[in-house]
Amino acid sequence: MAEVAVFHSVLGVRSGIEDAARRLRDAGHVVTVVDQYEGRSFDDYDVAGAFVGDIGFPELMQRALDGVARLSDGFVALGFSNGGGMATHVALHRRISGAILCSGALPLEQLGAEHWPVGVPVQIHYSVDDPFTTAGSVESVMKSVNDAGAAAEYIQYPGRGHLFTDAGQVDEFDPVATEQLWEHVVRFIG
C-alpha cells in the first residue's frame, strides 16, 4: 500500500481524476486528490487556461504543496497535464518515492530547478500525437531523472488525446489506452 497524491489537469477535478482515485483505492492505495481550484472545473481548455492565468502559477504551486502538507514522506506524486508540472514541483520540495507524469512532463529549468531528487523514479505517459506535447520536454525530464541515478520510463499510446483517460473528454478518451496506462501505473507504484 502506498500513499498517492493526485494532481488534476488545467480542467480541474473531473471524471478522469475521480476515476484515477477510484482505481488507485481499488488497488489498495491511500489517495489524496489535491484540488487546487477549490471545487471548480472546466470543459474548455481556453477558459481553464484563463482561470489559471488569473490565479498564477506561483499560487498554484503553493496550493500543490499545501495539498500534500499532511502526507508522510515517501508518497507517490501523480499528475495529469498541468498536474504533471505540479507533481514535479512537489517532487522538488518534498521527499517522495516516485512520480507519474501523465501528458505533463515539464523540464526542471522551467521550475527553476537544476536537478531531480536523487534516486526518485519517474513514469511518463503520453499519446503519440498529443497536441500539447512540447518538443524535448520528455527527453529533458528523462535525462534529469537518469542523471539523478533513477529510472525514467516513457510509455506512449496510439492516438492524439491529451487527457485520454478522462471519459468526460469525448474527443480524447481512449478506453484501451486508459486500461493500459493503469496497468503500468499500478505496476510502478507496486
N, C-alpha and C positions, 0 to 999 in steps of 0.2 A: 504494500500500500504506500502510495506517495501523496504528498500534498501538491496540488496543481493550481496555479493562478492562471486564469484565462482572461486575455485582453481582447476586447472587441475591435472590429474594424471601424472605419470612419462612419459607418452607418449606425453604429450603436449596438445595444444588446437586442438581437433579433433571433429568428428561429434557428439559424446556424449556430449561434453561440449557445442557445438553450439546448440544442441537440448535442453540442460538444460536451457541455456539463453533464448531461444525462449519460452519454456514452462513457465518460470517464468515471462517473459514480458507479455505473453498472459494472465497470471493470474493477471496482473496489477502492477507488481513489477518493480522497477528500478534495473537493473542488471549491475554489473561491472565484466567482465571476467578478471581475473588477469593472464596475460600471462608472466610467469616467464622465458620463453625460447625465447622471442622476435621473435615470428613467427615460430620457428622450431617445428616440431612434428615428431613422430616416429611410425613405425608399429611393432617394435620388442622390447620386454622388456629388453633384454640384451644390445642392442645398446643404448636404452634410459638410462638404468642404468649406462652405461659407461659415457654417456654425463653428467648425474647428478654428477657422481664421479669427473669429470673434473671441474665442477662448484663448487661443495662442498655445503654441507647443510648450513653452516653459510651464504653464499651468497644467496642461495635460500630463506632462512628465511628472510633475509633483503629485497629481492625483493618482498616477500609476504607483508611485512609491507609497503614498498614503494607503492605497488599497491593499498593499501587502504588508503593511507595518505589523500586523498581528501574527503573521505567519512565521513559523520557525525557519531558521536557516536550513537550506537543503531542499527547498521546494523546487518544482519544475515550473518554468515560465513558458506559457503557450500563447502566441498572439496571431491574430488574423489581420493581414494587410497593415493598416496603421498600427494595429495592436502588436504586430511583429516588431515595429520600432519601439513600442512601449516595453515589450518583453526584453528587448536588447538593452534598453535604458535601465531597467530593473536589474538585469544581469551584471551591469557595470557598477551597481551600487549596493547590491545585496549578495549574500553567499547563496547561490542556487546550485542544484545538481545537474541541470540541463535546461536547454532552451529549444522550443519548437516554433519555427517561424513559417507560417502558412501565408504565402503570397505577400510577404512583407520582410524581405531581407534588406536591412539598412546599413550601409557601410559605417564603420565606427567613427570615422572622421566627421561624419555629419552630426554625430552626437558629442563631438569634442573629445573623443577618447583615442588613446594611442594604441591600446592593446586589449585583447579579450582576456577575461579571467582565466588563469592557469587551470588546465585540466577540465574545463566545463564543456561537455559535448553539445553539439547542435544538430538538429534535423531541420531541413529546409524543404518546403513543398511548394510547387508552382505548376500551373497548367502550361503546356508547351507554348501556347500563343497568348498568354496573359497580356492584355493590352496595357497594364500598368507596370510591367516589368521595366526596370531601368538597366540599361546595358552595363555590365560589370559589377552590379551590386552583389549578386550571389557569389561571384568569384572573390570579391573583396572580403565578404564575411567569411567564406570558407578558408581563405588564406589566413585571416586573423585568428580563427579558431585553431587551425593546424599549427600556426606559429606559437600558440599557447599550449601546445602539446596535447590537444584534444581532437577527437574525431568529429568531422563535419560530413554529414550525409545529405546528399541532394537528390530529391526524388521529383521527377516530372511526370505529368499525366497528360494524355491526349486532350485536346480541346483548347478553348480560348476563354473559359470562365475565370474571372478573378476570384470571386467568392463562390467557388464551385461546390462547396459543402453546404451552402445555405439554400435550403429548399424554397425559401421565400424569394430568391433571386431566380425567377423562372428562366430567364435568358442565359443564365450562367451555371445553374445547378447541373451537376453530373452525378447521378446516383452510383454508378460503377466506380468512378474516381473517388467518391466520398468513402465508400466501403474500403477501398484500397488504402486511402490515407489513414483511416482509423486503425487498420491492421498494423501499419507502420508505426503510428503514434503509440499504440498500446505496447508494441514490442520495445520501442525506445524507452518508454517510462519503466517498463519491467513489472 
